[in-house]
Amino acid sequence: MNGRRLKRHRIRLTGPLRPVFTPAALRTQRTGYPLRYPTMTRNWPDTLNEHQRVVADLAEQADALDAIATLIADTLRDGRSVYTLGNGGSAADAQHIAAELLGRFKLDRQALPALALTTDTSTLTAIANDLGYERIFARQLEGLLQPGDVVWALSTSGTSPNVLAAARLANERGNTLIGFTGQTGGDLAPLCTHTFRVPHTSSDRIQEAHLLAYHYICERVEARLVNR
């Protein structure tokens, strides 16, 4: 191994399936990211209780969600498009939103022009390779975005550079920007026309709330456009 000895680090078990990583073991993490839960003590009831508290705190954002649903319905009725984007789990959410609108959610109706900017691997890798990963969404918007279109950006932290680049481009073009993010909103929230902030800092709870909120939006949009 390049002449170097590999150190063995022990993982102590404190009860059934509850590993506690020693400091030495933690130092072997080479990803650059701290281990979020070094001690796995959470159980299912605790997770459910936390989820329910987060969801309960969303009640006061009903007006914000209704305004977003109205905006998207009006945009689509006028023949304009909605572009969704995000990274990781938020990329999956972006695709989920576009699928509900372009395909169908609960009702039979005409297809609605929605496109996730997270799905075309040839485009994504070409832009990342030639122009940089921060440009993967903004570059697509440069070619696709038209007046009246809406950009819907999802970022649990609100600090993803490629999401912020797309948000700034939407601002420069004068397009409406919807932001789904977490408690602080990061740098994304100030750029948005409409913002939905989940009152939590953990990405799993934030994304669970995002799912509930965008399903609500899709239901209201579809109900308004089913007979268009």
C-alpha positions in Angstrom: 0.0 0.0 0.0 2.6 2.6 -1.2 4.8 1.6 1.8 2.3 2.9 4.3 0.7 0.9 7.1 -3.0 1.0 7.3 -4.3 1.6 10.8 -7.2 -0.4 12.0 -9.9 1.5 13.8 -12.5 -0.2 16.0 -16.2 0.4 16.1 -17.7 -0.2 19.5 -21.2 -1.6 19.7 -23.3 -0.2 22.5 -26.4 -2.4 22.3 -28.0 -4.1 19.3 -27.2 -2.4 16.0 -26.1 0.9 17.6 -22.6 1.6 16.4 -20.6 4.4 18.0 -17.6 5.5 15.9 -14.4 6.2 17.8 -12.6 9.5 17.1 -9.9 7.6 15.2 -12.5 6.0 13.0 -14.2 9.3 12.3 -10.8 10.7 11.1 -10.6 8.0 8.4 -13.6 9.6 6.6 -12.1 11.0 3.5 -15.2 12.4 1.9 -14.7 15.9 3.3 -18.2 15.8 4.9 -18.8 15.2 8.7 -20.7 12.2 9.7 -24.1 13.6 10.5 -25.3 11.0 13.0 -22.2 9.3 14.5 -24.4 7.6 17.1 -27.5 5.8 15.7 -30.0 6.1 18.5 -33.1 7.3 16.7 -36.0 4.9 16.5 -39.1 4.9 14.3 -41.5 6.7 16.7 -39.0 9.5 17.2 -38.6 9.9 13.5 -42.4 10.0 13.0 -42.9 12.5 15.8 -40.3 14.8 14.2 -41.9 14.5 10.8 -45.3 15.3 12.2 -44.0 18.3 14.0 -42.5 19.6 10.8 -45.7 19.0 8.9 -47.8 20.7 11.5 -45.6 23.8 11.3 -46.4 24.1 7.6 -50.0 25.1 8.2 -49.2 28.8 8.2 -47.8 28.6 4.7 -51.1 27.7 3.0 -51.4 31.2 1.4 -47.9 30.9 -0.1 -48.6 27.5 -1.6 -52.0 28.7 -3.0 -50.2 31.6 -4.6 -47.6 29.3 -6.2 -50.4 27.0 -7.5 -52.3 29.9 -9.0 -49.1 31.3 -10.6 -48.3 27.9 -12.2 -51.8 27.3 -13.4 -51.9 30.8 -15.0 -48.5 30.2 -16.6 -49.5 26.9 -18.1 -52.9 28.2 -19.2 -51.1 30.9 -21.2 -49.0 28.4 -23.0 -45.8 29.1 -21.2 -43.6 26.4 -19.6 -42.3 25.4 -16.1 -38.7 24.3 -15.7 -37.7 22.4 -12.5 -34.2 21.8 -11.2 -32.3 20.6 -8.1 -29.5 18.3 -7.0 -29.6 14.8 -5.6 -32.9 14.2 -3.8 -34.1 17.6 -5.0 -33.3 16.5 -8.6 -35.6 13.5 -8.1 -38.2 15.9 -6.7 -37.7 18.2 -9.8 -38.4 15.2 -12.1 -41.4 14.1 -10.0 -43.0 17.6 -10.3 -42.4 17.6 -14.1 -43.9 14.1 -14.4 -47.0 15.0 -12.5 -47.6 18.1 -14.7 -46.6 16.7 -18.1 -48.2 13.3 -17.6 -51.1 13.4 -15.1 -51.6 13.6 -11.4 -55.1 12.4 -10.6 -57.3 13.6 -13.4 -57.4 13.0 -17.2 -56.5 16.2 -19.0 -54.2 17.7 -21.6 -50.5 17.5 -21.1 -48.9 20.5 -19.4 -45.5 21.9 -20.6 -43.2 21.1 -17.7 -39.6 20.0 -18.0 -37.0 18.9 -15.4 -33.5 20.1 -16.3 -32.0 17.1 -14.4 -32.6 14.2 -16.8 -30.6 14.6 -20.0 -27.3 13.0 -19.1 -25.6 13.9 -22.4 -26.5 17.6 -21.9 -25.6 17.6 -18.2 -22.2 16.0 -18.7 -21.3 18.0 -21.7 -22.0 21.3 -19.9 -20.3 20.1 -16.7 -17.2 19.0 -18.7 -17.0 22.1 -21.0 -18.3 24.9 -18.9 -18.3 23.7 -15.3 -20.8 22.0 -13.0 -22.1 25.2 -11.8 -23.5 26.0 -15.2 -25.5 22.7 -15.8 -28.9 24.4 -15.2 -28.2 28.0 -16.2 -26.8 26.9 -19.6 -30.0 25.0 -20.3 -32.1 27.9 -19.3 -30.1 30.2 -21.6 -31.3 28.2 -24.5 -34.8 27.3 -23.3 -36.2 30.0 -21.2 -38.8 32.3 -22.8 -40.7 35.3 -21.5 -43.5 34.2 -19.2 -41.9 30.9 -18.3 -41.5 29.9 -14.7 -38.4 28.4 -13.1 -38.9 26.2 -10.0 -35.7 25.6 -8.0 -35.4 23.1 -5.2 -32.4 23.3 -2.7 -32.7 22.1 0.9 -29.8 24.4 1.9 -30.4 27.2 -0.5 -26.7 27.4 -1.2 -26.1 25.0 -4.2 -23.9 27.0 -6.7 -25.6 25.5 -9.8 -29.1 26.2 -8.4 -28.0 29.8 -7.6 -26.6 30.3 -11.0 -29.9 29.3 -12.6 -31.8 31.5 -10.2 -29.7 34.5 -11.1 -30.2 33.8 -14.8 -34.0 33.7 -14.2 -33.7 37.1 -12.4 -31.7 38.6 -15.3 -34.3 37.4 -17.8 -37.2 38.7 -15.7 -38.8 35.3 -15.3 -40.7 34.3 -12.2 -38.7 32.1 -9.8 -40.2 29.7 -7.3 -37.9 28.4 -4.5 -38.4 25.4 -2.3 -35.8 25.3 0.4 -35.2 24.9 4.1 -35.3 26.9 7.3 -32.8 29.6 6.4 -33.4 29.8 2.7 -29.7 30.3 2.1 -28.8 32.6 -0.8 -31.7 31.2 -2.8 -34.6 32.7 -0.9 -33.8 36.4 -1.6 -33.7 35.7 -5.4 -37.1 34.1 -5.5 -40.5 35.6 -6.4 -42.2 32.9 -4.3 -40.5 30.9 -1.6 -41.6 27.8 0.4 -39.4 27.3 3.4 -39.5 24.2 5.6 -38.8 25.0 9.2 -36.1 22.5 9.6 -32.4 22.1 8.8 -32.1 18.4 8.0 -32.5 17.5 4.4 -34.6 14.4 4.9 -37.3 16.3 6.8 -37.1 19.2 4.4 -37.6 16.9 1.3 -40.5 15.1 2.9 -42.2 18.5 3.4 -41.4 19.5 -0.2 -43.1 16.3 -1.5 -46.2 17.1 0.4 -46.3 20.7 -0.7 -45.7 20.1 -4.4 -48.3 17.3 -4.5 -50.7 19.8 -3.1 -49.7 22.3 -5.7 -50.0 19.8 -8.5 -53.5 18.8 -7.4 -54.7 22.4 -7.4 -53.1 23.2 -10.7 -54.6 20.1 -12.3 -58.1 20.9 -10.9 -57.9 24.4 -12.4 -56.8 23.2 -15.9 -58.6 19.9 -16.3 -61.2 21.5 -18.6 -59.0 24.0 -20.4 
